[in-house]
């Protein structure tokens, strides 16, 4: 029996390579948005390179129950609005003595909401993918420990693109350009911080944090400043370290009266007490 002729195989059409999609046009590089942020015990502030400047109260509150959520009609309130509605809120002031309170996830969340709110006030749009990168400088107390600084870094992760943490008095001196022969004293609600500037980054011996602070009682402000001066190390104009700044403040009623009448008069050592304010 004859075999039927084999059917000729039809060649398969060669697969044609699909044209590659053109890459999206590269976005022009944007200038980062630089910010200075102060997370204070009582108030927090932000200043940005776009000219924005804002100060808010360091309070965040969440509605305590379903009725409060209906009245507030927001997931949380921040700043003055939170204070005005504090009776229906679980109110948090997440910063104590200049540091984030540890042991409470709600306080960490409150710090993050404060930061987002400050950045929103400064013009950062988180929903906009084309927003500029945010480079932030955040101030901390003068003697903040490494662990406390890392706690703050963890809290701001994902909110800003880059962060630099510096002592608050040094940030003030840098902004004023007063980096030589200057003492900066920062009396806040949680701490009193000061540092001495000698034209370089201050060492630990040249900066100090006191737990005695102004708080909400303005009558204590002058006393706090006096205690800050009486407890700090002071350097003479020739670079010699003096024992304590009490040499500039004196002791006893007569000394205090003499300093009030002429605070720039030289003392027995020949140095001017006014140098304590400049050193």
Number of C-alpha atoms within 10 A of each C-alpha: 3 4 5 6 6 6 6 6 6 6 6 6 6 6 6 6 6 6 6 6 6 6 6 6 6 6 7 6 7 10 9 14 17 18 23 18 23 19 24 26 22 21 17 20 18 22 20 19 12 11 9 13 15 14 15 19 20 24 26 27 24 22 24 14 11 9 11 16 16 11 10 16 11 11 10 18 22 20 20 14 15 23 18 11 16 19 13 18 21 16 22 20 20 26 23 15 22 26 20 23 18 14 8 11 10 17 19 21 15 26 25 19 19 23 22 18 16 22 24 12 16 20 15 17 14 13 7 8 7 10 14 17 15 19 17 24 18 22 23 26 28 25 19 18 10 9 9 16 19 12 15 20 17 10 17 21 12 10 16 16 13 15 19 11 17 16 20 23 27 28 18 16 19 13 10 9 9 17 20 14 17 18 25 22 23 21 21 23 22 22 24 27 28 27 28 31 24 18 11 10 12 17 13 11 11 19 23 23 21 19 14 21 25 21 18 12 9 11 10 14 19 12 13 20 19 13 17 22 20 17 13 21 20 26 21 15 14 6 10 9 11 13 11 15 19 19 18 27 21 17 10 8 9 10 13 14 12 13 19 11 10 12 16 14 15 15 15 9 8 8 16 17 22 16 18 24 15 17 20
